């Protein structure tokens, strides 16, 4: 039994192409030509002036986190620890306490997210059985000068509103 071997002829076997130096200079000439044409006439460049022109954000985009509430203003989170357990970055810390009303047994007393540790994967949103945590704020620029300001507490997460309507969010998430 013999193996059939197909020999492929390679192009670029001249002594000039094997030297590579000429090909490097050809590539640099193309790059330099593009640089000069863009430097002399930059009207054809596709540029978005970021602070003035904000990017268009779809409802499926994962931004900064927020906690949702019921119609009566009570928090939807039941402190089941599903988001904390499912988080690969381990940036969510929850402490549960007893709930005063008859809606559920537990309520989060502490719900902190460290945005510097977060990788914005959205696993916390997928894991939540109560649709209590979302990443639909539309906040795409998360900056701070100190590390403490990047730790979101339960009050900050509840105060952040969603950027999309409920219909847009449901349609975009499907």
Secondary structure by P-SEA (a helix, b strand, c coil): cbbbbbbbbbcccccccccaaaaaaaaaaaaaaaaaaaaacccccccccccccccccccccccbbbbbbccccccccccccccccccccccbbbbbbbbccccccbbbcbbbbccccccccccccccccccccccccccccccccccccccccaaaaaaccccccaaaaaaaac
